[in-house]
């Protein structure tokens, strides 16, 4: 069931979202060549705990870390570990926080040192696809309007959007109704109503949209081995422009 959030519930989600945004900014300042991805996870968990939150991801369906770190051809759900980041890598950082029973969820993709022009364009496209989707997140429109906007933005620039994984409703639970695909048709799907809270998260690939899962049963990678970028915000549907909850 789709749940419309009250003003006090939105206040809790704003606090959760603010911690997410702060944690992402904290990591972006520190990421560098030579760093192991597990270091990013340790920094994330300590930061969230200092802010009075709880990492959403750790233990969720058995996930072993507080942060998803997905490098280069890894799309989402990368497990932090001994992998050493190197100059030219691109890295998706995905963080979830629970604050007083309510969730915030956001992600971004950054370069490690100097990156290729192809990687820069991919990252800019994934960020732009998220903005295009958020522009359609309005009371009275439909989930399909968001999906269509994301797909059209990415595909018009020569990229593809991942279809096996989607955005989602969010609130007390990390994943609530409705699902928000990154492809679709305008005017289709559940109607958007003020008070709905959604996590929009386009995953944009170089080449085709097909993916596969590595043997760790978590890490999703592009089937063609090419780069992928991922951006996400938690938003609230309002009268007029949506409110971004995962901001500083």
Buried (B, 14 or more C-beta within 10 A) or exposed (E): EBBEBEEEBBEBBBBBBBBBBBBBEBBEEEBEEEBBBBBBBBBBBEBBEEBEBBBBBBEEEEBBBBBBBBBBBBBBBBBBEEBEBEEBBBBBBBBBBBBEEBBBBBBBBBBBEEBEEEBEBBBEBBBBBBBBBBBBBBBEBBBBBBBBBBBBBBBEBEBBBBBBBBBBBBBBBBBBEBBBBBBBEBEEBBEBEBBBBBBBBBBBBBBEBEBEEEEEEBBBBBBBEBBBBBBBBBBBBBEEEBBBBBBE
